[in-house]
Amino acid sequence: MLNHVKSYILGVMRRVHSYSRGTIEVAALLGARVREGRLARRWTQAELADRVGVSSDTLGKVERGEPTVALGIAIEAARLVGVPLFSEDDLRVSLDRDLTVARLALLPARARTRHVTNDF
């Protein structure tokens, strides 16, 4: 009984994250496209969930566009049903990643707060 109370209290204390309208729209679009791709392949939700390695409930969250689903799960589902995210060509994705890493090497390792002094 004590564990249930403890779990409840920890659940209530968790920080609730709010998402911007743009994030919610993108998640909903991705979910709709995953559902569209799944239905075009005539796969059930259970079949796609099995291929992704998640439960049908989790796949349902992906298809409903719930932004709390792990990024990797949503990407895996999208790729399995053919939803283009960046490029359908794995080589192009690798090249894009390498170019981004090269550009990152030219930037500071971390962002620092600017201190502006207005001594007029």
N, C-alpha and C positions, 0 to 999 in steps of 0.2 A: 504494500500500500504506500509506503514512504517513497519508493522509487517512482510511482505514478505521479505523486504530488511534486516530486523534484523535477521530473520530466516536464510536467505542465508549467511549473514556474520558469524553467529554463526556456521553454517554448514561448512564453509570454514576454520574456525579457529580450528575446532576439530582436535585433534591429530590423525593421521593415524598410526595404529599399524601394524608393519610388523611381520610376523610369520616365524619361521624357516621352512626349507624344511620338516623336520620330522613331525612337527605339521600339515602342509598342507597335507602330505601323510596320517597321521592317520585320519584326518578329512575326507579326500576323501574315505578312506577305510570304515569308519563308515557309511558315506552316502551311499556308494554302498551296504553295507550289509543291511541297513535299506530298501533301494529300493528293494533289492532281497527278503527280508522277507515279504515286503508288497505285492509284485507280487506273491510270493508263496502262500499267503493267498487269493489272488485274490481280494485285496482291492484296490479301487481307491485312488489317492492321497487325494481327498476330504474326503473319509471315514476315513483314518488314521489321517488326520489333525483334523477331528471332535473328534476322540477318544483322541488325544493328547490335544485338546483344543486350537488349533492355526489355523491360516489361511492356505490355500493351498500354498500360496506364501512362508510362513515360512517353511512349510514342504518341499517345493522344495529346499529351501536353505540347509536344513538338508541333503537331498538326493544328492545335488551337492557338499556337503562337505565344505560348507562355514564356516570358523572358527569363524565368528562373531555371529553365532546363540548361544543363551543362552544354557549353559551346561545342565540345567534341561530339556529343551525341547528335546535336542538330546538324552539324556539318556531315557526319557520317550518313545520317538518314538522307540528307539532300544529295550527296554524291551517289548513293546507291540507287536513287530513283532518277538520276540524271539532271538535277537542278544545277545550272551553271552558277558558280559563285564568283570565281575570279577568272578562271580559264578551265576549259575541259581538258586541256593538254597538260599532263603532269610535268613534262619538261618545261613548259612555259611557266608553270607555278614555281618550279625550282629556280628558274632563272630570275623571276620576279623577286623571290625571297632573297636570293644572293645579291641582287642589286639594292634591295632595301637594307640588307645588312651592311653593304659597302657604304651607303649613304649615312647610316647610323654611326659608322666608324668616324665620320667627319664631324659629328655633332658632339657636344659635351656629354659625358657619361650620365650626368643627372641634371635636372633643372634646378636652378637656384632662384630664390626670391630676389628680385631687384630692390635695392634700397635707394630710393630717390630722396635727395636732400634739396630742399628749396631754400637756399640761403640767399635771399635777395636783399 
